[in-house]
């Protein structure tokens, strides 16, 4: 938290003054080492700082905001704060004014968040990056209107990616160390199925870590994937799994939870998101300074686009699906960035420096000037 003031001085230059029409949305990115969320305004093909929001409560240490997502009604946004004493937390912020609306304690080192389409529940993956492994980590469920923690679901070893389907009936989880994906039923808050994505990372010969009644295990593969993130196609028919160790994208049939295809991408595949129309899938390659663009119909890589910085992290799309916004982490004193990629041209068209280890990224749709009057 104490680093906020220094970072504010580096990246805040006051509200954007522009004579161009408001684009109707903002791009938000959190800085894990800086304890801030930066909201960026699209200007032409670039980005400009709109406002910077301090996040965190510890006066002498880093709180570590890791991920950010926006509520379906666009009235609030949520941030995972990774560090605590010892547990992390989920923060709910007002989209208008950035005030803190509520905070829920979760578990050890929360990373990604997904919300059900009705906005009633948040599912938080607790990755426990600094704990002993193998062990069973949990997915925390929070009732967002009250910010009450409902339950912790014993999941797997190091859950990292978590994503709701668009019907709001299932939550999918990617588990880095136990090398598997899980299907949770929203109606029961229980794991209904699990499937192996690889042979397992740091798990010995005993297989995936989980306890309680075993959910049916389907699929079956032999090499290490270490799935860092999972996403769902707009029609809920396919799942996309980023394999950080295998440098690949796995495509799964959601109905049967079986693997359809594995597509080679860049080194260190990390995050994955389909475009709003479902025609493209973008994978961030964390160890290659690039993103892979996948044709969702042909399931082939059609472009590999260089990024401005080396350690590529997250991705979000403009509401019209024309642009992709990609966050890249800092390296020492060298700041990170948010890059703008034109998907039709398949090239980098803009970039803005963001210090303090930018990680999670999202898009917030804003009211039109007429609606604000």
KAMOJO-V731089 format. One record per helix or strand of 3 or more residues. SS is the DSSP state (2 for helix, 1 for strand). FROM is the first residue (numbers start at 1). LEN is the number of residues. If there is no record, write none. Layout:
{{SS,FROM,LEN} {SS,FROM,LEN}}
//
This chain:
{{2,4,8} {1,25,7} {1,36,8} {1,46,9} {1,65,6} {1,76,6} {1,89,6} {1,100,6} {1,110,6} {1,121,6} {1,137,7} {1,148,9} {1,159,6} {1,170,6} {1,180,6} {1,190,7} {1,216,4} {1,227,6} {1,238,6} {1,248,6} {1,258,7} {1,269,6} {1,280,6} {1,290,6} {1,300,7} {1,312,6} {1,323,6} {1,336,7} {1,347,8} {1,358,8} {2,369,4}}
//
